[in-house]
Amino acid sequence: MPKGKNNTKKSAAESFGEKAAKEFGDSKEEHSQKNDKNSRKSEFEIGIEKVVQWGRGVTAKKDDYSGSTRVQRLVSYNVAIVWSFILLIFFNFFRQYIAYYHHEIVEGVGQWMREPLLSTEFGAVLPILNIALVLSIIGNGILIVFDRYLLQQGISIILHVFSLAVIFSFLRVFPFNFDVVSFSNAAQVLRIIVTIVFIVAAIGLVVGIVVRIVRIVITAIKLET
């Protein structure tokens, strides 16, 4: 075969190869960009799927509503009302009995002494405490009449929020007088214990609020679909 034809075929093949390489290179870059986008999208979708799965797991667990009968819920609502009413009366009229009791001999006569543990600063906490207790009575009273799942979850969130407000008020004001306790270092130890109890209770309330919000959202989505 003549050399001219070979050179022509070679140059044509090289030209075709360069064009193909160029086109292939561009498509490769585009393909890489698409992969990056798909990768980012898939990571986002995976995160959403994990959240949804967690939410479904939360709703799948039996809560105090789905895991109980109507009669059991009515009993719990009434107990909550009675307990809130008792606390409301106690903290407003008999809080002086929250005290440190100790026995002393005065003029040869033994007497029981009472030293109140709540200071006068308790008055700053009392209003929000009363509001929380009254709301508990009203909320549980509503649930006795309208025993609905979403309503129960919503009322529980409101009561949890006000309970958090009460705890924060106690921590801010700290209306306790542990200095009356005569034991060595008792005041410091009691302050630490009470603070830890309040913090743990606050964490539990926050978790409860989040769980109930997730349950409401998942239940609403299920109702729409």
Summary of the structure (lengths in Angstrom):
residues: 225
radius of gyration: 34.5
end to end distance: 74.4
largest distance: 137.8
contacts: 554
relative contact order: 0.09
helix: 79%
strand: 8%
